[in-house]
């Protein structure tokens, strides 16, 4: 499957300017790339997209999955809003709540895995038998 079919810089075929994976022109960036540059989209609409086929997360025997990444214009991006003391306090409180084990009510020192629903010592069979 050729990636050349995803080259549509005018947006005639896909409705948005479309480029193959790793072939976006300068001046465009994904949300993650903007964030790495301490920028945010700032309310601007999606300017272009990347399309590619991926073999990740597909079932054996099924066709590759079509993936998309939306691109924003870097020149229209705004700086990331600074962290306020109130935001920092709310974030610390939320993270602390995710560290408290609902079984033993102690701070585990790490985020409680949602797959266990409790800290690792409480989830081990040796602790439950006692």
C-alpha positions in Angstrom: 0.0 0.0 0.0 1.6 3.2 -1.2 1.6 6.3 0.9 1.5 8.5 -2.3 -2.3 8.2 -2.3 -2.3 10.4 0.9 -0.6 13.3 -0.9 -3.4 15.9 -1.4 -2.0 19.3 -0.5 -5.0 21.1 -2.0 -7.6 19.1 0.1 -9.6 18.2 -3.0 -9.9 14.5 -2.1 -10.0 14.5 1.7 -11.5 17.9 2.4 -8.3 19.0 4.3 -4.8 19.3 3.0 -3.5 15.8 3.5 0.1 14.5 3.6 1.7 11.1 4.1 3.3 10.3 7.5 6.5 12.3 8.1 5.9 14.5 5.1 4.2 17.5 6.6 5.5 20.8 5.3 7.2 23.3 7.6 4.8 25.5 9.5 2.5 22.7 10.6 2.6 20.7 13.9 0.6 18.2 15.9 -0.7 19.0 19.4 2.1 17.1 20.9 4.7 19.0 18.8 3.1 22.3 19.8 3.1 21.3 23.4 6.8 20.4 23.2 7.4 24.0 21.9 5.3 25.3 24.8 2.5 26.3 22.4 -1.2 25.4 22.1 -3.6 25.5 19.1 -5.4 28.5 20.7 -8.8 27.8 19.2 -7.7 27.6 15.6 -9.3 25.0 13.4 -7.4 21.9 12.1 -5.3 23.2 9.2 -4.2 19.8 7.7 -3.8 16.1 8.4 -1.4 13.3 8.2 -2.7 9.9 7.0 -0.8 6.5 7.2 -1.4 2.8 7.5 -0.4 1.2 10.8 0.0 -2.4 11.7 -0.1 -1.6 15.4 -3.2 -2.7 17.4 -4.6 -4.8 14.6 -5.7 -8.4 14.8 -3.7 -10.9 12.9 -5.1 -11.4 9.4 -6.9 -8.1 9.3 -5.9 -5.2 7.0 -3.7 -2.4 8.4 -5.5 0.4 10.3 -5.7 3.9 8.7 -4.4 6.4 11.2 -4.7 10.2 11.3 -2.9 13.0 13.0 -4.3 16.5 12.8 -2.0 19.4 12.1 -2.2 23.0 13.3 -0.5 26.1 12.0 2.5 27.0 14.1 2.3 30.8 13.3 -1.3 30.9 14.7 -0.4 28.9 17.9 -0.5 30.7 21.2 1.7 30.2 24.2 0.7 27.7 26.9 -1.2 29.3 29.7 1.0 29.5 32.9 0.2 27.3 35.8 -1.6 29.3 38.5 -1.3 28.5 42.2 -4.9 27.4 42.4 -4.4 25.0 39.4 -1.3 23.6 41.0 -3.1 23.0 44.3 -6.1 21.3 42.5 -3.7 19.1 40.5 -1.8 18.1 43.6 -5.0 17.2 45.4 -6.3 15.1 42.5 -3.0 13.2 42.3 -2.9 12.6 46.0 -6.4 11.1 45.9 -5.3 8.6 43.3 -2.4 7.5 45.6 -4.6 6.6 48.6 -5.6 2.9 48.7 -9.3 2.4 49.3 -8.6 -0.9 51.2 -6.0 0.1 53.8 -6.5 3.9 53.5 -2.7 4.6 53.3 -0.8 6.7 50.8 0.9 4.1 48.6 3.4 6.5 47.2 2.3 5.8 43.6 -0.9 6.0 41.7 -3.1 3.0 42.4 -3.5 0.8 39.3 -7.1 0.9 38.1 -6.7 -2.8 37.1 -6.2 -3.7 40.8 -8.3 -1.0 42.4 -6.1 -1.1 45.5 -2.4 -0.9 46.4 -0.2 -3.9 45.4 0.3 -5.2 49.0 -3.5 -5.3 49.5 -4.0 -7.0 46.1 -1.5 -9.8 46.7 -3.0 -13.2 47.8 -0.6 -13.5 50.8 -2.1 -10.3 52.2 -5.7 -11.4 51.6 -5.2 -14.7 53.4 -3.9 -13.1 56.6 
